[in-house]
């Protein structure tokens, strides 16, 4: 893949991450009275905040909404190597925050909801984006100038 293809793929993956916030990430346990027992990521975050973890839920909601957009802006707006480097850092932070939130939510909400496959896909897509950005970073390596980079001052 060349740098342009990597940028396009990463942008599509980040748009998927934003769209995944509206997909069902869990199902309500034991509530058969309502017709819709699925929970989107936003509903799961709201329920997690209602359990007394409002700071954690707010932190993850901000990261889940802002970081994919910031990654897209970094890829499009910054110059060579800086765009990939900044986006790699943001991807790593997003993947870490997602893994922490979903593992904590799975444990704390065990009596309320069960998780679907979506949280694992979100973490995987974030890691895949990070790997592609690392590949782009290596491809954007600065070229040696006139073959003098290997010589020491004489």
Secondary structure, DSSP 8 states (H G I E B T S, - for coil): --HHHHHHHHHHHHHHHHHHTTSEEEEESS--SSS--EEEHHHHHHHHHHTT-HHHHHHHHHHHHHHHHHHHHHHHHS-TTHHHHHHHHHHHHHHHHHHHHHHHHHHHTTTTEEE-SHHHHHHHHHHHHHHHHHHHHHHT----STT-TT----
